[in-house]
């Protein structure tokens, strides 16, 4: 299927590894010019080289932290008029809310809620003027299945989802869609770090927890970053113009509800 986005410009944050990298690769495979941003120079340039070699696409790299004002400035200096925006950033590690200070909460809210909201503020008007825009926020299934150890993610990401529910209904008539992808257990560095902390806190071996989480999923396995990337590419396509304000699970069927 031709997704109809050849020649479009995409800005993907948190794109040097995991689901962000997979999204950038999938978009580049559709002949989209991609600008990828991350905080680690070596992995960022390695990812850019891999994407170029695999797809032949134009790839621009931006070294910086998207959760800062300066990071957002340099990202949009490199890609000033994105047609596609994929908001992705690390979440907070598991923990007990009793141990979180006000500063911890503000950092988490800034990272998981306010940064993607600000990126939308800085880009959707241009998308509406041009008559095409696709925004996908990589969020978490924690907004539908609250996880005890992820209280900060439960709260901050739910705030982002609530904001999108209103904004997406204002932009759709201009052919600008905004959707949230809610990954479950995905075999990514972020998931491994999550399990590492659970292992440290519980005293259980890493491999025991890792294997148990896969066994608990109806699919009997972890999802692959590439599966998430392909899903995002479709949501960013010209074919998905009637899909907006949705919270779309990609979790192997682990969410237990009917709706």
C-alpha positions in Angstrom: 0.0 0.0 0.0 1.3 3.4 -0.9 0.8 5.5 2.2 0.7 8.8 0.2 3.4 10.6 2.2 6.4 10.5 -0.1 8.3 13.8 0.1 6.7 14.9 3.4 8.8 16.1 6.3 8.8 14.3 9.6 10.2 15.3 13.0 10.7 12.3 15.3 12.0 12.9 18.9 13.6 10.3 21.1 14.5 8.7 17.8 17.9 7.0 18.3 16.6 3.8 19.7 13.5 1.7 20.4 10.1 2.8 19.2 11.2 6.3 18.1 13.9 4.8 15.9 11.4 2.3 14.5 9.0 5.1 13.7 11.7 7.1 11.9 12.8 4.0 9.9 9.2 3.2 8.9 8.5 6.8 7.7 11.9 6.9 5.9 10.8 3.7 4.1 7.9 5.6 2.7 10.3 8.2 1.2 9.6 10.8 4.0 12.5 13.2 4.8 13.1 12.6 8.5 14.7 14.7 11.2 15.6 12.7 14.2 16.4 14.0 17.6 18.1 12.4 20.6 20.4 13.2 23.5 23.3 10.8 22.7 25.5 11.7 19.8 26.9 8.2 19.0 23.6 6.4 18.9 22.0 9.3 17.1 24.5 9.2 14.3 24.5 5.4 14.1 20.7 5.4 13.7 20.9 8.1 11.0 23.4 6.0 9.1 21.3 2.9 9.4 18.2 4.6 8.2 20.1 6.2 5.2 21.6 2.8 4.2 18.3 0.9 4.5 16.0 3.4 2.8 18.1 6.0 0.9 16.0 8.7 2.6 17.2 12.1 3.6 18.0 12.1 7.4 18.8 15.1 9.5 20.1 14.7 13.0 19.6 17.0 16.0 21.5 16.5 19.2 19.6 17.8 22.2 17.0 17.3 24.9 13.4 17.9 23.6 12.2 18.4 27.2 14.0 21.7 27.3 13.1 25.0 25.6 16.4 25.1 23.9 15.9 21.5 22.7 12.6 22.4 21.1 14.1 25.5 19.5 16.9 23.6 17.8 14.6 20.8 16.8 12.3 23.2 14.9 15.2 25.1 13.5 16.3 21.9 11.8 12.7 21.0 10.7 10.8 24.3 10.8 7.6 23.1 9.0 7.1 19.4 9.8 4.2 17.6 8.1 4.5 14.8 10.6 5.4 15.0 14.3 6.1 11.9 16.4 6.4 12.9 20.0 8.5 10.4 22.0 10.6 10.7 25.1 11.7 8.5 28.0 9.2 8.0 30.8 10.0 7.9 34.5 11.3 4.8 36.2 9.1 2.7 38.5 8.8 3.8 42.1 6.7 4.6 45.1 4.9 7.9 45.1 5.7 8.3 48.8 9.3 8.9 47.7 8.6 11.5 45.0 9.3 15.1 45.7 7.5 18.1 44.1 10.6 18.4 41.8 10.3 14.8 40.8 6.6 15.3 39.8 7.4 18.5 37.9 10.1 16.7 36.0 7.8 13.9 35.1 4.9 16.1 34.1 7.2 18.3 32.0 8.6 15.2 30.2 5.5 13.2 29.6 2.8 15.9 29.3 4.0 19.5 28.8 6.7 18.8 26.3 4.5 17.0 23.7 1.8 19.6 24.3 4.3 22.4 23.6 5.5 20.6 20.4 1.9 20.5 19.2 1.5 24.2 20.1 4.6 25.0 17.9 3.5 22.9 14.9 -0.2 22.4 14.4 -1.0 25.9 13.2 1.4 25.5 10.3 0.0 22.1 9.5 -3.5 23.4 9.4 -2.4 26.3 7.1 -0.8 23.8 4.7 -3.8 21.4 4.8 -1.9 18.4 6.0 -0.6 17.2 9.3 -0.1 14.1 11.3 0.8 14.0 15.0 1.4 10.8 16.9 2.3 10.7 20.6 3.9 7.6 21.9 2.3 7.3 25.2 1.7 4.1 27.3 -1.0 1.6 28.0 -0.8 2.9 31.6 -3.5 5.4 30.7 -5.9 2.5 30.3 -4.4 0.0 32.7 -2.9 1.9 35.6 0.3 0.2 36.8 1.0 0.5 40.5 4.7 1.1 40.1 4.2 3.8 37.4 2.1 6.3 39.3 3.8 9.3 37.6 3.2 7.9 34.2 -0.4 7.0 35.0 -1.0 10.7 36.0 1.1 12.7 33.5 0.4 10.7 30.4 -3.4 10.7 31.2 -3.1 14.5 31.2 -1.6 14.4 27.7 -4.4 12.1 26.5 -7.0 14.4 27.9 -5.5 17.4 26.2 -5.3 15.7 22.9 -9.0 14.7 23.1 -9.9 18.4 22.8 -7.2 19.6 20.4 -7.6 16.8 17.9 -11.3 17.8 17.3 -10.3 21.3 16.4 -7.7 20.4 13.8 -9.3 17.5 11.9 -11.3 19.7 9.5 -7.9 21.0 8.3 -6.7 17.5 7.6 -4.5 17.5 10.7 -5.0 14.4 12.8 -3.6 13.8 16.3 -3.5 10.3 17.9 -1.9 8.5 20.8 -0.3 5.1 20.5 -0.4 3.1 23.8 2.3 0.4 23.7 2.2 -2.5 26.1 5.3 -4.6 26.7 7.7 -3.8 23.9 11.2 -5.3 23.7 13.0 -2.0 24.0 15.7 -0.5 26.1 13.1 1.3 28.1 11.3 -1.9 28.9 14.6 -3.5 30.0 15.4 -0.6 32.3 11.9 -0.9 33.7 12.4 -4.6 34.5 15.9 -3.9 35.9 14.4 -1.6 38.5 11.7 -4.1 39.3 14.3 -6.7 39.8 16.4 -4.5 42.1 13.4 -3.5 44.2 12.0 -7.1 44.5 15.2 -9.1 44.7 13.9 -11.4 41.9 16.2 -12.2 38.9 15.9 -10.0 35.8 15.3 -13.0 33.5 12.5 -14.3 35.8 10.6 -11.1 35.7 11.3 -10.6 31.9 10.0 -14.1 31.1 7.0 -13.8 33.4 5.8 -10.6 31.7 5.9 -12.2 28.3 4.1 -15.3 29.6 1.3 -13.1 31.0 0.6 -11.6 27.6 -2.0 -13.3 25.4 0.6 -13.3 22.6 3.1 -15.0 24.8 5.8 -12.5 23.8 7.0 -9.0 23.8 6.0 -6.7 20.9 8.7 -5.5 18.6 9.6 -1.9 18.1 9.2 -2.3 14.3 5.6 -3.3 14.9 5.0 -0.1 16.7 6.9 1.8 14.0 4.8 0.4 11.2 1.6 1.2 13.1 2.8 4.8 13.5 3.6 5.1 9.8 0.1 4.2 8.9 -1.4 6.7 11.3 0.9 9.3 9.7 -0.3 8.4 6.2 -2.7 10.0 3.8 -4.8 6.9 4.2 -5.5 7.7 7.9 -7.2 11.1 7.5 -10.4 10.0 9.2 -8.6 8.7 12.4 -8.1 11.3 15.1 -8.4 11.7 18.8 -7.8 8.0 19.3 -5.9 6.1 22.0 -4.7 3.1 20.1 -3.4 0.1 22.0 -0.6 -2.1 20.6 -0.2 -4.6 23.4 -0.8 -8.1 22.2 -4.4 -8.1 23.5 -3.4 -7.7 27.1 -5.9 -4.9 27.9 -8.8 -6.9 29.4 -11.7 -4.7 28.4 -14.2 -5.0 25.6 -14.1 -1.3 24.8 
